[in-house]
Amino acid sequence: MPRRWGVERTFGWITKHRRCVRDYETKPDHHEAMVYIAMIAVMSRRLART
């Protein structure tokens, strides 16, 4: 159960970025890049907070 919670929480962070909510990207590698950008933003905000 804890692993599932971690995955759901991560998906929640990703969907806070508007471009990752809808299927705007036509190529899978573009969508993957947008997920990376979203997670970089999340992690940089966390690092800046500490």
C-alpha positions in Angstrom: 0.0 0.0 0.0 2.7 2.6 0.7 4.2 2.2 -2.8 0.8 2.8 -4.4 0.3 5.9 -2.3 3.7 7.2 -3.5 2.8 6.6 -7.1 -0.6 8.3 -6.8 0.9 11.3 -5.0 3.5 11.6 -7.8 0.8 11.6 -10.4 -1.0 14.3 -8.4 2.1 16.5 -8.6 2.4 15.9 -12.3 -1.2 16.8 -13.0 -0.8 20.2 -11.3 1.0 21.3 -14.5 -1.6 22.2 -17.1 0.3 20.7 -20.1 0.5 17.3 -18.5 -3.3 17.1 -17.8 -4.5 16.9 -21.3 -3.0 14.9 -24.2 -1.5 17.9 -26.0 1.6 16.1 -27.1 1.4 13.9 -30.2 4.7 12.2 -29.8 5.5 10.1 -26.7 8.9 11.5 -26.3 7.5 15.0 -26.1 5.1 13.9 -23.4 7.9 12.3 -21.5 9.9 15.5 -21.7 6.9 17.5 -20.3 6.7 15.0 -17.4 10.4 15.5 -16.7 10.0 19.3 -16.8 7.1 19.0 -14.3 9.1 16.9 -11.9 12.1 19.2 -12.2 9.8 22.1 -11.2 8.4 20.1 -8.2 11.9 19.1 -7.0 13.5 22.5 -7.5 10.7 24.1 -5.4 11.3 21.5 -2.7 15.0 22.2 -2.7 14.5 25.9 -2.6 12.2 25.6 0.4 14.8 23.9 2.6 
